[in-house]
Amino acid sequence: MQWQRDIEVLTPLFNRGAYQDTPELRVPSIRGMVRWWFRELEYQHLPTNNREHERRLSEIRAAETVIFGGVRGSGTASRLVFRASNFHCQRAVPNPPTLLHDPQKPSPQAAFAPNATFRLEVLSRFGKLPAALQSKAEAALEVWLLLGALGLRANRTGGNVWPVGDTAPKTPEDLRLRLAQVGCRWPVMLAGIEVGTTLDQLRACATDTVNGEAWVFGFARGRERQASSLKFKVVRLDGCLRLLITAPDQRILDEARRALAGHRCSPETWVALP
């Protein structure tokens, strides 16, 4: 396997290593996000029958361990090597910027400014990956680029990655086709262009949510946390920035549209990808 893409990060990237006051584009974070999307794509195919469900779940875990490695037992090394290069990243100004978690309680964090770029290469090692596993790994990489993000606040427009050049979808129709080609069944919607086309407008929309409905919006109470099932992402389509909304199930999107009526994201303008 030899997969390579030039990648742009359209929004502030809140990613760091050992130094809390210094942003860092971390390859382990990328690998972790791609692994998460691999799992999610496989979960789409889980049967409802209990016995078949457990058998298929065991197969998914085994395939995940083969591709990405594991720590159980004697440990298994990843069959994939992730390499990032050609960094063009500037520290965000003002320094540090805010996560926009709560406008009344800003949370300053070290970050890279929007439009950082880098090249990502993913290579196989320890022999050739079986064709089926390679296809699944490549699908996870593509879906991460199209629907995913990197770093803190990834579900609320933080670290929104996007392909550069000819590999990027140009229109909503292109995006729908690309997702279908890699087998992604997640429902995807775009907010109307009237909610805004600037980064500040779209980030403000994505962070204007509600408390409650933890199964949709997640929660954070002390050390107890549950990630939001609803994901907002800034993408570039038809030559301008748009707000994309996605979730693993249409019911989550339907509930979000009900709960966010009257909010900045104007859910009445959301439309499914054509």
N, C-alpha and C positions, 0 to 999 in steps of 0.2 A: 504494500500500500504506500502511495506517495501522494498525499493530498496537500495542496498549497493554496492560500488565498491572501490577498491584500485586504486589510480590514480597517474600517474607520469607526471610531467611537463617537457617535453623534452628540452625546450628552456628557456632562461631567462624570469622570470615572473615579469613584471612591474605592480604590483598591490599595492596600498597603501591606508591608511585610513586618519585620521586627520593629521598625521605627514608626511610632504612631503619628509623628508629625511630617512624614515623608511619603508621598504617593509612590506606588510601585506597581508596574504591570506584572502580575505574578502568573507564571505558567501553571502552577498547581491549581490556581483558581479557575483557569480556563478548562483544564482537564476535568475538574470537579463539575463544572457546569455542563460540559459535553456528556459526561457520565450520567448526570441527572436527566438530560433530555433522551439519552439512550433508553433509560429505564421507563420514562414516560411514554415513549413511542411503543415500547413493547407492552406496556400495561393496557394499551388500547385493545389488544387482542385477547385479553384474559376472558375465558369462558365463565359463565355464571354457575355451571355445575360444580359443586364443591370439590369432588375428586379431581375433575379435569383442571379446575382452578389451581389446586395445589401442585399438580404435576407440571402445569405450564409455568407457574411461578418458580418452581425449582429449576426449570430449564432456563428461564430468564436470568436467574441469579448465577447459574453456571456460565452462561454466555458472557454476562457482565464481568465475571471474574477472569475469564480467559482473555477478554479484550483489555480491561482496565486494571487487572490485578486485584489482589485481596490480601487481608492480614490474618484471616482465620487459619488455624492449624500451623503449618510450617511457613505459610505466606506464599503468595504467587505474584511474580513480577508482571507488570503491565506489558502487553505485547505491542503497545503503541508508545512512540516517543514524540512529545510535543516540543517544538522549538519556535520561539518568537524572536524576530529580528527586525531590522530596519525601523527602529522606533523613531517616531517624530511626535514627541509629547511635550507639552509645556505645562508647567505648574499653573493651576487656576488662579486668577486674580478676580476679586479680592482673595487674599490668602489668609486663612483657609475659607473656602466657600461653605455654604450651608447645605444640609441634606434636604431641606424643605419638608421635613417630617411634620412640623407644626410651625406655622409662621409666627405664632406667639412665643414659641420656645425654640429658637433656631439652634441647630446642632452643628457647630463648625467642625469640619473635617478636612484633612489634607486631600487634595484631589488633582487630577489632570484636567486641563481645560477641554471643552468640547472640540471635536474634530481631530483628536489624536489619531495617528495611524500607525499600523505595524503589520508585519507579515507573519502569518502562522503557517508552519509546516508540521504535518503529522506523518510519521513514517512507522512502518511495522518493523519489528525485530524478532529474533529467535525463529526465523523462517517465515514463510508466507502465510498470511492469515487465510483461513478457509473463505471461499468467495462469499458465502452467506453472511459470515460475521463481518467481513470487510464492507459489504453493502450496508449493513446495519450501522456500523461505525460512521461511514460517510454520511448516511442519512441523519444521524444525530448531530454531526458537525454542521450540516446545512441548516437543520431546523434551529439549532442554537443561533446561527447567524441571522436567520430570518425572524425568529420570535423571541430570542433570548437576550441576555445581557451579562454583565460582569460586575462584581463588587457589591458594595452596600446599596440598598434601595433598588435592587434589580427589578422588583415588581412595580416600581413607581418612577420609571424613567431614568434610573441611575445606570451609567455604563452601558448605554444601548449600542450594541455592535451592529455593523451593517457592511455588506460586501462593497468592494470598490471596483469601479470599471464595468466591464461587460458582464461580470458575474452577478451584478446587482439587478433585481427586478426593477423595471422602469415604470410599471403601471400596476394598479390593483389586480388586473387580470393576470399579469405576469406572476405576481406574488401567489395568487391562488393556484396557478398551474404548477409553480415550483414546489409548493407544499404538497400538492397532490402527487407529484412525481416521486417524492421521497416518502410517501405513505403517511403523512401527518393528517389525522382526522380531527384535530382540535378545531372548534368553531372560531372564526376570526372575524372581527368587525373593525371598521374605520369610523372614527368620529367625523362629523361633517366639517368641511373646511372653515365653516363660520366660527368654530370654537377657537381658531387661531392657526397660524402657520409659523410663528416664531418659537424658538426654544423656550423662552420664559413663559409664554402663553400656554404652551402644551404641558410644561412641567407643573404649572399652577393648576391646570385642569386635573392632572393625574394624582395630585396630592390632596385634592378637595374631595375626600371620601367621608365615610360615616363610621361611628363606633357601633358595635353590635354586629350581628350576622357574621360570626367568626368563620363559618364555613365558606363565606365569600371573601371577606376582607381581612381575615386573620385577626390576631390580637397580640398585645405585648403587655403583660402584667408582671412587673418585677422580672424574675428569671424565667417565668412561663411565657413561651412564645409559640405562635403558630403562624407560619407564612401565609400570605394571602393567596387564595386560589385564582384570584382575578389579577391579570397582568396588564399593565399599561406600558406601551413602548412607543418611542418616537422613531419613525421610519422616514425614508425619503422616497416619495412616489410622485410621478408626474412633475418632477422638477422642484417639489417643495416638501417641507416637513409636514407630516401628518401624525395623528395620534391613533395608534393601533390598540385594540383591546382584545384580549383572548383569555381562554380558560379551558380546562380539560372537558368541560361539559356545558352544553347550551343552557342548562338550568341555572348555572352560576351567572352567566351573562344576563339572563332574563331577570333574576333577582337583583343584580347590580343595577340594571336599568330602572327597576322600580324604586330601589332605595336611593338612587342618585338623582331622581327627578328634581329639577330646580338647581342643581349644582353646576359648577363651571363646565364640566365635561359634556353637558347637554345630551343626555342619553337618547333623547328623542331623535337626534340626528345620526345615531349609530346605524350603519348599514353593513350587512354581510358582504364579504368579498364577492364581486360579481363572477 
